[in-house]
């Protein structure tokens, strides 16, 4: 286990978070959420942020996505400062947020319709990639939860983003569908070779998907408790002794002890 250390400026990173601080004003008082956060991510890594509710995981994702600006410090993606949202970083949320008046195909092509740059081949490839062939003309209300998330995933991938930012995208799925989607997400990451930054509360999910697990915690503000590199090869078995050891290690850091 190694605590994350910032790399020297100038080294090529997919993501470079430097001395970032952020918080919110609640009822007239400032509440710090992130304090002096340093994190770097290499291109092509699958990094999972894990920690209790309220520890700043989703806040950090919003800062990386450019949806908010940090109170202090800076964030770089591919060596360029993050000043706002960009097509190189696509966010996928817990809810699929599909437009009910658009078909599966039309939802996937939404960003292209907005930009006026239609690429039917890219849309067809995204549909095939997530296994929605035959459902192109279905309406959102006709989809299962898993199919709706596949549609959202295809919409996120259609323009080949360099970074996929995932805020608990599988959190509302039933257990069996969630396991299936974990496997699908891993397959897509391998095929498309994007960098993934994901938030989850599920330790098993983190260890199944990640090349690195960043454990966040703290009392008054969030900090990195540990940066764990998961060296187990894919495909991973959840009853593997290495998997179980890391699981217990992470749960212990989060203050949970199995009886």
C-alpha positions in Angstrom: 0.0 0.0 0.0 1.4 3.4 -1.0 0.1 6.9 -0.2 -0.4 8.9 -3.4 2.3 11.4 -4.1 2.1 14.1 -6.8 4.4 13.8 -9.8 6.7 16.5 -10.9 5.2 19.1 -13.2 5.8 18.4 -16.8 5.5 14.6 -16.5 2.7 13.3 -18.8 -0.4 12.4 -16.8 -4.0 11.8 -17.8 -5.0 13.6 -14.6 -3.0 15.7 -12.2 -4.7 17.1 -9.0 -2.5 19.4 -7.2 -3.1 20.9 -3.7 -6.8 21.1 -4.3 -9.1 22.4 -1.6 -12.9 22.8 -1.8 -15.9 23.2 0.4 -19.4 24.7 0.6 -21.1 27.5 2.5 -23.9 25.9 4.5 -26.2 28.0 6.7 -23.7 30.8 6.8 -20.7 28.6 7.8 -18.0 27.3 5.5 -17.7 23.5 5.5 -14.4 22.2 4.0 -14.8 19.0 2.0 -11.5 18.5 0.3 -8.2 19.6 1.8 -4.8 19.7 0.1 -5.7 16.8 -2.3 -2.9 15.5 -4.5 -3.6 12.7 -7.0 -2.2 11.7 -10.3 -3.6 9.1 -12.8 -1.8 7.6 -15.7 -3.5 7.3 -19.1 -5.5 4.1 -19.4 -5.8 3.5 -15.7 -9.1 2.5 -14.0 -9.1 4.4 -10.7 -11.9 3.9 -8.2 -12.6 6.4 -5.3 -13.9 4.6 -2.3 -15.1 6.0 1.0 -18.0 6.7 3.3 -20.8 9.1 2.3 -19.9 12.7 2.6 -16.1 12.3 2.3 -15.9 14.3 -1.0 -15.8 11.5 -3.6 -18.5 13.0 -5.9 -17.2 16.6 -5.2 -13.8 15.5 -6.5 -15.4 14.0 -9.6 -17.3 17.3 -10.3 -14.1 19.2 -10.0 -12.3 16.9 -12.5 -15.3 17.1 -14.8 -15.1 20.9 -14.7 -18.6 21.3 -13.3 -17.2 23.2 -10.3 -14.0 25.1 -9.8 -11.8 24.3 -6.8 -11.4 26.9 -4.1 -7.7 26.5 -4.2 -5.1 24.4 -6.2 -5.5 23.2 -9.7 -6.4 20.3 -11.9 -4.9 19.3 -15.2 -6.1 16.7 -17.7 -3.6 15.7 -20.4 -1.4 18.6 -19.3 -4.1 21.2 -19.8 -5.8 23.1 -16.9 -9.5 22.2 -16.3 -11.5 25.4 -16.7 -14.9 23.9 -17.4 -16.6 20.8 -18.9 -15.1 19.4 -22.1 -15.7 16.6 -24.7 -12.6 14.8 -23.5 -14.2 14.2 -20.1 -17.7 12.6 -20.1 -19.6 12.1 -16.9 -22.0 9.2 -16.3 -24.2 9.5 -13.2 -26.2 7.1 -11.1 -29.4 7.9 -13.0 -29.3 7.3 -16.8 -31.2 10.6 -17.4 -32.6 9.5 -20.8 -34.9 11.9 -22.6 -38.3 10.1 -22.6 -39.3 11.5 -26.0 -36.2 10.2 -27.7 -35.6 6.6 -28.7 -32.5 4.6 -27.6 -30.7 5.6 -30.8 -31.7 9.2 -30.5 -30.6 9.4 -26.9 -27.2 8.0 -27.8 -26.8 10.5 -30.6 -27.9 13.4 -28.4 -24.5 15.2 -28.2 -24.0 14.8 -32.0 -27.5 16.4 -32.6 -26.6 19.3 -30.3 -23.2 19.9 -32.0 -24.6 19.3 -35.5 -21.9 16.8 -36.2 -23.7 13.5 -36.9 -21.7 10.4 -37.2 -24.1 7.5 -37.8 -21.2 5.0 -37.9 -20.1 6.0 -34.4 -23.6 5.7 -33.1 -24.0 2.2 -34.6 -20.7 1.2 -33.1 -21.7 2.4 -29.7 -25.0 0.5 -29.9 -23.1 -2.7 -30.8 -20.5 -2.1 -28.2 -23.0 -2.1 -25.3 -25.2 -4.9 -26.8 -28.3 -2.9 -27.6 -28.8 -4.2 -31.2 -32.5 -4.6 -31.9 -33.5 -2.0 -29.3 -32.5 1.1 -31.3 -36.1 2.3 -31.7 -37.2 1.4 -28.1 -38.4 4.2 -25.8 -36.8 4.7 -22.4 -40.0 3.5 -20.6 -39.6 0.2 -22.4 -36.1 -0.5 -21.0 -35.0 -2.4 -17.9 -32.7 -0.6 -15.5 -29.7 -2.4 -17.0 -30.6 -1.5 -20.5 -31.2 2.1 -19.6 -27.7 2.3 -18.1 -26.3 0.6 -21.2 -27.9 3.4 -23.3 -26.3 6.0 -21.0 -23.0 4.3 -21.3 -23.2 4.2 -25.1 -24.1 7.9 -25.1 -21.0 8.6 -23.0 -18.7 6.6 -25.3 -20.1 7.6 -28.7 -17.6 10.4 -29.2 -14.6 8.5 -27.9 -13.8 10.5 -24.7 -10.3 10.1 -23.3 -11.6 10.1 -19.8 -14.9 8.5 -18.5 -16.0 9.9 -15.1 -18.4 7.5 -13.3 -20.4 8.7 -10.3 -21.9 5.4 -8.9 -23.3 4.4 -12.3 -24.4 1.0 -11.1 -25.6 2.0 -7.6 -29.4 1.6 -8.4 -29.3 -1.7 -10.3 -30.4 -5.0 -8.8 -27.6 -7.3 -7.6 -27.5 -9.6 -10.6 -27.7 -6.8 -13.2 -25.0 -4.9 -11.3 -22.6 -7.9 -11.6 -23.3 -8.1 -15.3 -22.7 -4.4 -15.8 -19.4 -4.6 -13.9 -18.2 -7.1 -16.4 -19.5 -5.1 -19.3 -17.8 -1.9 -18.0 -14.5 -3.7 -17.7 -14.8 -5.1 -21.2 -15.5 -1.6 -22.6 -12.6 -0.1 -20.8 -10.3 -2.7 -22.2 -11.7 -2.3 -25.8 -11.7 1.5 -25.8 -8.6 2.1 -23.7 -10.0 5.2 -22.0 -9.0 6.5 -18.5 -11.7 5.8 -16.0 -12.3 7.6 -12.7 -15.2 6.0 -10.7 -16.9 6.5 -7.4 -18.5 3.6 -5.6 -19.4 2.5 -2.0 -19.0 -1.1 -3.0 -15.6 -2.5 -2.0 -16.0 -5.7 -4.1 -17.0 -3.6 -7.1 -13.9 -1.4 -6.6 -11.5 -4.4 -6.4 -13.2 -6.2 -9.4 -12.8 -3.2 -11.7 -9.8 -1.1 -10.6 -6.2 -0.9 -11.3 -6.0 1.4 -8.3 -8.3 2.0 -5.4 -8.1 5.4 -3.7 -9.5 5.2 -0.1 -10.8 8.5 1.1 -11.7 9.4 4.6 -11.3 12.0 7.4 -13.4 13.8 10.0 -13.5 17.5 9.1 -12.5 17.1 5.5 -11.5 14.5 3.0 -8.0 13.1 2.6 -6.4 10.1 0.9 -6.1 7.3 3.5 -4.4 5.0 1.0 -3.6 4.4 -2.7 -3.8 0.7 -3.3 -2.6 -0.8 -6.6 -4.6 -3.9 -7.5 -2.1 -6.2 -9.2 -4.5 -9.1 -9.6 -4.9 -10.1 -13.3 -8.2 -9.9 -15.1 -10.6 -11.7 -15.0 -10.7 -11.6 -11.3 -12.4 -14.0 -9.0 -14.1 -12.6 -5.9 -13.0 -15.5 -3.8 -9.3 -15.1 -4.7 -7.2 -14.9 -1.5 -5.5 -11.7 -2.7 -8.9 -10.2 -3.4 -10.2 -11.1 0.1 -7.1 -9.8 1.8 -7.4 -6.4 0.0 -11.1 -6.3 0.8 -10.5 -6.8 4.5 -7.7 -4.2 4.5 -9.9 -1.6 2.9 -12.9 -2.3 5.2 -10.6 -2.0 8.2 -9.4 1.4 7.0 -13.0 2.5 6.7 -13.6 1.4 10.3 -15.5 -1.8 9.7 -14.6 -5.0 11.3 -16.2 -8.3 10.4 -17.4 -10.3 13.4 
